[in-house]
């Protein structure tokens, strides 16, 4: 049984032609409380019609419209009578399909540019004629002749038709990117298209999502059927579990597997919050011995991940089989995962395997319930807050599925994990004390199997090295190292060396992603 369709909100269909900014377009639309979905730009017309969008946005893309490999849109999209906005490549594609002319530019624009408004129409309705706007350009081709029925709405030095429109057909195009922060008034332009041109309603809110998702899960699961959920304690699985609990009550069984790779007191915290506070039907499985015995002597990162994934499936499957009438598995799939699976750019290179419950639905003959598959990470947090989840749960920093195993480089053993937990707790305490926990994406300790000589009192030491890692990110896809105050780093270092037996040297990781990854393994 496939997941139920999303509720019928007014929606925007974003047709993706490979732009690095396509997800940003979706974020900006949703920040305006309008539901949207991303699909490949080559989507057949019948699929477009089946989605029944209220408006369409054509994204940018890296290709020239004249390239043989350039993705093309079904021309019937322009005859649907729907409001449409083409951005960058999307504008050029629309213009060419409708009889305009696109040529390589002799004045390419990459980066900041000044836009002059020529007409107060369509998405440019909020701006005055002659007004100058700072925008972000990224194009080598440019539109040189308008399609029939279009008029110029804005221009820049390198793009004589940086904004165009056919008000009668509600077709508009812009050469710049309104979705990026480098176009300061881009949100006004997008909202003018959504609310002035397309006349949509801002009804996509966390509260409405909770109400509709609970109703959808209740309708999907039969009255005598039961559901299991692999609860990790992270925000995604916690929000998914709570949504399903509201729909199903005790017919939802959450299984929390203590794999021995958790942070200090984490198992007790999850049991207290989800079991006692929210009254979920929670089964806690102590599988520490099973995981650690299998990891004994293993140092290769990929082998660690595969072992952890395999043992998790074995443990979870054994305990889920005890749930009478279990027909469904709750999974915390998010929208970026869904987008990646239908990306026009093809699959990304595999940097490292990810630990999830892949394989479980097929092995256990379970259907999936994915209540968060329409949401970005920030929207998941907003939904959690709407359901009354505590701030510390909703805004908990991401924690890797393989747990401390990928932060304990070299062999994973209980003594080394104990050292790492103590160091990690000090990092957490000091980040919170400095009021920086919510300001960074992740902050944690890593234990290296690198020993160095030290002096403590009159004694020589030869102990391992601790790395402090703190990064800024919005989605984990890219990251920059956080410029923590030197005074804070000094306190962390002193506490770790003085309080944690087994570490005599602390270093700070100043690597960004790319080229490094956030986690060390």
C-alpha positions as CSV (number, residue, x, y, z in Angstrom):
1,X,0.0,0.0,0.0
2,X,1.5,3.4,-1.0
3,X,1.5,6.4,1.3
4,X,-1.7,8.4,1.2
5,X,-1.7,11.6,-1.0
6,X,-1.1,14.9,0.7
7,X,-4.1,17.0,1.6
8,X,-5.4,19.2,-1.2
9,X,-4.0,22.6,-0.4
10,X,-3.6,25.2,-3.0
11,X,-0.1,24.2,-4.2
12,X,2.8,25.4,-6.3
13,X,4.6,23.0,-8.6
14,X,8.3,23.7,-8.9
15,X,9.7,22.1,-12.1
16,X,13.4,21.5,-11.5
17,X,16.0,21.9,-14.2
18,X,19.0,21.2,-12.1
19,X,19.6,24.5,-10.3
20,X,21.6,24.4,-7.0
21,X,19.0,26.8,-5.7
22,X,15.8,24.7,-6.4
23,X,15.4,23.7,-2.8
24,X,15.8,27.3,-1.7
25,X,12.8,28.2,-4.0
26,X,10.7,25.6,-2.2
27,X,11.8,26.9,1.2
28,X,10.9,30.5,0.3
29,X,7.5,29.5,-1.0
30,X,6.8,27.5,2.2
31,X,8.0,30.3,4.4
32,X,5.1,32.2,2.9
33,X,2.8,29.4,4.1
34,X,2.1,28.0,0.6
35,X,2.5,24.3,0.0
36,X,4.8,23.4,-2.9
37,X,6.4,20.3,-4.4
38,X,9.5,19.8,-6.5
39,X,9.4,17.6,-9.6
40,X,11.7,17.1,-12.6
41,X,11.3,19.8,-15.2
42,X,10.8,17.1,-17.8
43,X,7.6,15.9,-16.1
44,X,5.0,14.8,-18.8
45,X,2.0,17.1,-19.1
46,X,-0.5,14.5,-17.9
47,X,1.5,14.2,-14.6
48,X,1.5,17.9,-14.2
49,X,-2.3,18.0,-14.7
50,X,-2.7,15.1,-12.2
51,X,-0.8,17.1,-9.5
52,X,-3.4,19.9,-10.0
53,X,-1.2,22.8,-9.1
54,X,-2.5,26.3,-8.6
55,X,0.7,27.8,-10.0
56,X,4.0,26.7,-11.5
57,X,7.6,27.9,-11.1
58,X,10.3,26.9,-13.5
59,X,13.7,26.7,-11.7
60,X,17.1,27.7,-13.0
61,X,19.6,25.2,-14.3
62,X,23.3,24.9,-15.4
63,X,22.6,24.2,-19.1
64,X,22.1,26.5,-22.1
65,X,18.7,26.2,-23.7
66,X,20.5,25.4,-26.9
67,X,22.5,22.5,-25.5
68,X,21.6,19.1,-26.8
69,X,21.5,17.7,-23.3
70,X,19.4,20.6,-21.9
71,X,16.2,19.5,-20.2
72,X,13.0,20.6,-21.9
73,X,9.6,21.4,-20.4
74,X,6.4,20.0,-22.0
75,X,5.2,23.0,-24.1
76,X,1.6,22.2,-23.0
77,X,2.5,23.6,-19.5
78,X,2.2,27.1,-21.0
79,X,-1.3,26.4,-22.3
80,X,-2.7,25.3,-18.9
81,X,-3.9,28.8,-18.1
82,X,-2.0,28.6,-14.7
83,X,0.1,31.5,-13.3
84,X,3.8,30.7,-14.1
85,X,7.1,32.2,-13.1
86,X,10.3,31.2,-14.9
87,X,13.6,31.8,-13.0
88,X,16.9,32.2,-15.0
89,X,17.0,29.1,-17.2
90,X,13.3,28.8,-16.6
91,X,12.7,32.2,-18.1
92,X,14.9,31.5,-21.1
93,X,13.2,28.1,-21.7
94,X,9.7,29.7,-21.6
95,X,10.7,32.6,-23.8
96,X,12.3,30.3,-26.4
97,X,9.3,27.8,-26.4
98,X,6.9,30.7,-26.9
99,X,8.7,32.4,-29.8
100,X,11.4,34.6,-28.2
101,X,15.1,34.6,-28.9
102,X,17.9,33.6,-26.5
103,X,21.6,34.2,-27.4
104,X,24.9,33.9,-25.7
105,X,25.6,37.1,-23.8
106,X,28.5,39.4,-24.5
107,X,28.1,40.7,-21.0
108,X,27.7,37.6,-18.7
109,X,26.5,38.3,-15.2
110,X,27.6,36.1,-12.2
111,X,27.0,37.6,-8.8
112,X,25.6,40.9,-7.7
113,X,23.9,43.2,-10.2
114,X,21.6,46.2,-10.3
115,X,18.1,45.7,-11.6
116,X,16.0,48.6,-12.8
117,X,12.2,48.3,-12.7
118,X,10.4,49.2,-16.0
119,X,6.8,48.3,-15.2
120,X,4.9,47.9,-11.9
121,X,3.2,44.6,-13.0
122,X,3.1,40.9,-11.9
123,X,5.8,40.0,-9.5
124,X,7.2,43.6,-9.7
125,X,4.0,45.0,-8.4
126,X,5.5,46.0,-5.0
127,X,8.2,48.1,-6.7
128,X,8.2,51.5,-8.3
129,X,9.0,52.2,-11.9
130,X,12.6,53.4,-12.1
131,X,13.5,51.8,-8.8
132,X,16.9,50.1,-8.5
133,X,17.1,46.7,-6.8
134,X,20.2,44.6,-5.8
135,X,19.8,41.1,-7.3
136,X,21.9,38.0,-7.7
137,X,22.6,36.9,-11.3
138,X,24.0,33.7,-12.7
139,X,23.8,33.5,-16.5
140,X,25.8,33.3,-19.7
141,X,22.9,33.4,-22.1
142,X,20.3,36.2,-22.2
143,X,17.0,36.9,-23.8
144,X,17.3,39.3,-26.8
145,X,13.8,39.2,-28.3
146,X,10.5,38.9,-26.5
147,X,7.9,36.3,-27.3
148,X,4.6,37.6,-28.7
149,X,2.4,39.1,-26.0
150,X,5.2,39.7,-23.6
151,X,6.6,43.1,-22.4
152,X,9.7,44.2,-20.6
153,X,9.2,44.6,-16.8
154,X,12.9,45.1,-15.7
155,X,16.4,45.2,-17.1
156,X,20.0,45.2,-15.9
157,X,23.3,46.1,-17.6
158,X,23.8,42.6,-18.9
159,X,20.2,41.5,-19.4
160,X,17.9,43.8,-21.4
161,X,15.0,41.6,-20.5
162,X,15.8,40.7,-16.9
163,X,12.1,40.7,-16.1
164,X,9.3,40.0,-18.6
165,X,5.6,39.3,-18.4
166,X,2.4,38.5,-20.3
167,X,-0.3,39.7,-17.9
168,X,-3.1,38.3,-19.9
169,X,-1.8,34.7,-19.7
170,X,-0.2,35.4,-16.3
171,X,3.2,34.2,-17.6
172,X,6.3,35.9,-16.1
173,X,10.0,35.4,-16.2
174,X,13.0,36.8,-14.4
175,X,16.7,36.4,-15.2
176,X,17.9,36.7,-11.6
177,X,17.5,34.5,-8.5
178,X,15.0,35.9,-6.0
179,X,15.3,32.9,-3.7
180,X,18.9,33.6,-2.5
181,X,19.8,35.9,0.4
182,X,21.9,38.0,-2.1
183,X,18.6,39.3,-3.6
184,X,17.5,41.2,-0.4
185,X,13.9,41.9,-1.6
186,X,13.5,38.6,-3.4
187,X,10.9,37.4,-0.9
188,X,8.7,40.4,-1.8
189,X,8.9,39.5,-5.4
190,X,8.0,35.8,-4.8
191,X,5.1,36.8,-2.6
192,X,3.8,39.2,-5.2
193,X,3.7,36.3,-7.6
194,X,2.1,33.9,-5.1
195,X,-0.5,36.3,-3.7
196,X,-1.0,39.1,-6.3
197,X,-0.6,37.1,-9.5
198,X,-1.7,33.6,-8.4
199,X,-4.0,34.8,-5.6
200,X,-3.1,31.9,-3.3
201,X,-3.9,31.7,0.4
202,X,-1.2,31.3,3.1
203,X,-2.8,28.1,4.6
204,X,0.3,25.8,4.8
205,X,1.0,26.1,8.6
206,X,2.5,23.8,11.2
207,X,-0.9,23.6,12.9
208,X,-2.7,22.6,9.7
209,X,-0.1,20.0,9.0
210,X,-0.5,18.4,12.4
211,X,-4.3,18.2,12.0
212,X,-4.2,16.8,8.5
213,X,-1.3,14.3,9.2
214,X,-3.1,12.9,12.2
215,X,-6.3,12.4,10.2
216,X,-4.3,10.9,7.3
217,X,-2.5,8.3,9.5
218,X,-5.8,7.4,11.2
219,X,-7.4,6.8,7.8
220,X,-4.5,4.8,6.5
221,X,-4.3,2.3,9.4
222,X,-7.2,-0.1,9.9
223,X,-9.0,-0.2,13.3
224,X,-7.4,-3.6,14.2
225,X,-4.0,-2.9,12.7
226,X,-0.9,-1.9,14.7
227,X,2.2,0.2,13.9
228,X,5.8,0.0,15.0
229,X,8.3,2.9,15.1
230,X,12.1,2.9,15.5
231,X,12.5,5.7,18.0
232,X,16.0,7.2,18.2
233,X,15.3,10.2,20.3
234,X,16.2,12.6,17.5
235,X,13.8,15.3,16.4
236,X,12.6,13.5,13.2
237,X,11.7,10.2,14.8
238,X,10.3,11.9,17.9
239,X,8.0,14.2,15.8
240,X,6.9,11.3,13.5
241,X,6.2,9.1,16.6
242,X,4.1,11.8,18.3
243,X,2.0,12.5,15.2
244,X,1.3,8.8,14.9
245,X,0.5,8.5,18.6
246,X,-2.1,11.2,18.3
247,X,-3.7,9.2,15.5
248,X,-3.4,5.7,16.9
249,X,-2.8,5.8,20.7
250,X,-1.6,2.5,22.0
251,X,-1.8,0.9,18.6
252,X,1.6,2.5,18.0
253,X,4.6,0.7,19.6
254,X,7.9,2.6,19.7
255,X,11.0,0.6,19.9
256,X,14.1,2.3,21.3
257,X,17.3,0.3,20.8
258,X,20.1,1.2,23.2
259,X,23.1,0.2,21.1
260,X,25.7,1.2,23.6
261,X,26.8,4.0,21.3
262,X,24.7,6.7,22.8
263,X,25.7,9.9,24.7
264,X,25.8,10.0,28.5
265,X,22.3,9.4,30.1
266,X,20.7,9.5,26.6
267,X,18.6,6.3,27.0
268,X,17.2,7.5,30.3
269,X,16.3,10.9,28.8
270,X,14.4,9.3,25.8
271,X,12.5,7.0,28.2
272,X,11.6,9.9,30.4
273,X,10.5,12.2,27.6
274,X,8.7,9.9,25.2
275,X,7.6,7.2,27.6
276,X,6.7,9.1,30.8
277,X,6.0,12.6,29.6
278,X,4.2,11.9,26.3
279,X,2.9,8.5,27.4
280,X,3.9,6.7,24.2
281,X,3.9,2.9,24.3
282,X,7.7,2.6,24.5
283,X,9.8,-0.6,24.5
284,X,13.5,0.0,25.4
285,X,15.8,-2.7,24.2
286,X,19.2,-3.1,25.9
287,X,21.4,-4.3,23.0
288,X,24.7,-2.9,24.1
289,X,26.4,-6.2,24.3
290,X,25.2,-7.3,20.8
291,X,26.6,-4.2,19.1
292,X,29.9,-3.8,21.0
293,X,30.8,-7.5,20.6
294,X,30.3,-7.3,16.8
295,X,32.3,-4.0,16.7
296,X,35.2,-5.5,18.7
297,X,38.5,-5.1,16.8
298,X,36.8,-3.3,13.8
299,X,38.5,0.0,12.8
300,X,37.3,0.6,9.2
301,X,34.5,3.3,9.1
302,X,32.4,1.7,6.4
303,X,32.6,-1.7,8.1
304,X,31.5,-0.1,11.4
305,X,28.5,1.4,9.7
306,X,27.5,-1.8,8.0
307,X,27.8,-3.8,11.2
308,X,25.7,-1.3,13.1
309,X,23.0,-1.2,10.4
310,X,22.9,-5.0,10.3
311,X,22.7,-5.6,14.0
312,X,20.1,-2.8,14.3
313,X,17.8,-4.6,11.8
314,X,18.3,-7.9,13.6
315,X,17.4,-6.5,17.0
316,X,14.6,-4.3,15.8
317,X,13.1,-7.1,13.7
318,X,13.1,-9.5,16.7
319,X,11.3,-7.1,19.0
320,X,8.9,-5.8,16.3
321,X,7.8,-9.3,15.6
322,X,6.4,-9.5,19.1
323,X,3.9,-6.7,18.3
324,X,0.6,-8.4,17.4
325,X,-1.1,-7.1,14.3
326,X,1.8,-4.9,13.2
327,X,1.2,-3.9,9.6
328,X,3.1,-0.6,9.3
329,X,6.5,0.8,10.0
330,X,6.9,4.5,10.8
331,X,9.9,6.1,9.1
332,X,11.2,9.7,9.5
333,X,11.8,10.3,5.8
334,X,12.2,14.1,5.1
335,X,11.5,16.0,1.8
336,X,15.1,16.4,0.8
337,X,15.3,12.5,0.7
338,X,12.3,12.4,-1.6
339,X,13.7,15.2,-3.8
340,X,17.0,13.4,-4.2
341,X,15.3,10.2,-5.4
342,X,13.7,12.1,-8.3
343,X,16.5,14.6,-9.0
344,X,17.0,15.6,-12.6
345,X,20.7,15.7,-11.8
346,X,20.9,11.9,-11.1
347,X,22.3,10.2,-8.0
348,X,25.0,11.9,-6.0
349,X,28.3,10.2,-5.4
350,X,28.2,8.0,-2.3
351,X,30.5,9.6,0.2
352,X,29.6,7.1,3.0
353,X,26.7,4.8,3.7
354,X,23.9,6.1,5.9
355,X,22.5,4.2,8.8
356,X,18.7,4.0,8.7
357,X,16.0,1.3,8.7
358,X,16.6,0.5,5.0
359,X,15.5,-3.1,4.3
360,X,13.2,-3.4,7.2
361,X,9.8,-2.9,5.4
362,X,10.6,-5.6,2.8
363,X,12.1,-8.1,5.3
364,X,9.1,-7.7,7.7
365,X,6.4,-7.3,5.0
366,X,5.4,-3.9,6.4
367,X,3.9,-0.9,4.7
368,X,5.5,2.4,5.3
369,X,4.1,5.4,7.1
370,X,6.2,8.5,6.4
371,X,4.3,11.4,8.0
372,X,7.2,13.9,7.5
373,X,8.0,13.1,3.9
374,X,6.6,16.5,2.8
375,X,8.8,18.6,5.2
376,X,12.2,20.2,5.4
377,X,14.1,19.9,8.7
378,X,13.1,23.4,9.8
379,X,9.5,22.6,9.2
380,X,9.8,19.4,11.3
381,X,11.0,21.5,14.2
382,X,8.0,23.9,13.7
383,X,5.6,21.0,13.7
384,X,7.2,19.7,16.9
385,X,6.7,23.1,18.5
386,X,3.1,23.1,17.4
387,X,2.5,19.8,19.2
388,X,4.0,21.2,22.4
389,X,7.3,19.3,22.3
390,X,9.9,20.8,24.6
391,X,12.5,23.2,23.2
392,X,15.4,20.8,24.0
393,X,13.8,18.0,22.0
394,X,12.8,20.1,19.0
395,X,16.1,21.9,18.7
396,X,18.3,19.0,19.6
397,X,21.4,19.0,17.5
398,X,21.5,16.2,14.8
399,X,23.2,13.0,16.0
400,X,24.5,10.3,13.6
401,X,22.6,7.0,13.3
402,X,25.8,5.0,14.1
403,X,26.1,7.1,17.2
404,X,29.5,7.6,18.9
405,X,31.0,4.8,16.8
406,X,31.8,7.4,14.1
407,X,33.3,9.8,16.6
408,X,35.4,7.1,18.3
409,X,38.0,6.6,15.6
410,X,39.9,3.3,15.7
411,X,38.5,0.5,17.7
412,X,35.2,1.0,19.5
413,X,35.3,-0.4,23.0
414,X,33.5,0.4,26.2
415,X,36.5,2.0,27.9
416,X,37.1,4.3,25.0
417,X,33.4,5.2,24.7
418,X,33.4,6.1,28.4
419,X,36.3,8.5,27.8
420,X,34.5,10.0,24.7
421,X,31.2,10.4,26.6
422,X,32.9,12.4,29.3
423,X,34.6,14.7,26.9
424,X,31.4,15.1,24.8
425,X,29.4,16.0,27.9
426,X,31.9,18.8,28.7
427,X,31.7,20.2,25.2
428,X,27.8,20.1,25.5
429,X,27.8,21.8,28.9
430,X,30.2,24.6,27.9
431,X,28.4,25.3,24.6
432,X,25.1,25.6,26.5
433,X,26.7,27.7,29.3
434,X,28.0,30.1,26.6
435,X,24.4,30.2,25.1
436,X,25.6,28.9,21.8
437,X,23.8,25.6,21.6
438,X,21.0,26.9,19.3
439,X,23.4,29.0,17.3
440,X,25.5,26.1,15.9
441,X,24.2,23.2,13.9
442,X,26.4,20.6,15.7
443,X,29.0,20.7,18.5
444,X,30.7,17.5,19.8
445,X,33.9,15.7,20.7
446,X,35.8,13.2,18.7
447,X,38.3,10.7,20.2
448,X,41.4,9.9,18.1
449,X,43.6,6.8,18.5
450,X,46.6,9.2,18.4
451,X,48.7,9.2,21.5
452,X,51.1,12.0,22.5
453,X,53.4,12.7,25.4
454,X,52.2,15.1,28.1
455,X,53.1,16.2,31.6
456,X,50.7,16.2,34.5
457,X,52.2,17.3,37.8
458,X,55.6,15.5,37.9
459,X,54.3,12.5,35.8
460,X,54.8,11.8,32.2
461,X,51.5,10.9,30.3
462,X,51.0,9.1,27.0
463,X,47.3,9.4,26.2
464,X,44.8,10.0,23.4
465,X,43.7,13.1,21.6
466,X,40.3,14.8,21.7
467,X,39.0,16.9,18.8
468,X,36.3,19.5,19.4
469,X,34.1,20.0,16.4
470,X,31.5,22.8,16.0
471,X,29.9,23.8,12.7
472,X,27.3,26.1,11.2
473,X,24.9,24.7,8.6
474,X,21.2,25.0,7.5
475,X,20.7,21.5,6.3
476,X,23.9,19.5,6.8
477,X,24.6,19.4,3.0
478,X,27.3,22.1,3.4
479,X,28.9,23.4,6.6
480,X,31.4,25.9,7.9
481,X,33.4,25.6,11.1
482,X,32.1,27.8,13.9
483,X,34.4,30.6,15.1
484,X,34.0,29.8,18.8
485,X,35.6,32.3,21.2
486,X,39.1,31.4,22.3
487,X,38.1,31.8,25.9
488,X,35.4,29.1,25.4
489,X,37.8,26.7,23.7
490,X,40.3,27.3,26.5
491,X,37.7,26.3,29.2
492,X,36.7,23.2,27.2
493,X,40.3,22.1,26.8
494,X,41.2,22.7,30.4
495,X,38.2,20.8,31.7
496,X,38.6,17.8,29.3
497,X,42.3,17.4,30.1
498,X,41.8,17.8,33.9
499,X,38.6,15.8,34.2
500,X,38.8,13.0,31.6
501,X,41.4,10.4,32.4
502,X,42.7,9.1,29.0
503,X,43.0,12.4,27.2
504,X,46.0,14.8,27.5
505,X,45.7,16.8,24.3
506,X,42.7,18.8,22.8
507,X,42.6,20.3,19.2
508,X,39.9,22.2,17.4
509,X,38.7,21.2,13.9
510,X,38.6,24.1,11.5
511,X,37.6,22.2,8.4
512,X,34.5,23.0,6.3
513,X,32.2,20.7,4.3
514,X,33.3,20.3,1.5
515,X,36.0,19.3,1.4
516,X,35.7,17.6,4.8
517,X,32.6,15.9,6.1
518,X,30.8,17.0,9.3
519,X,31.5,13.7,11.1
520,X,35.0,12.2,11.1
521,X,33.8,8.8,9.8
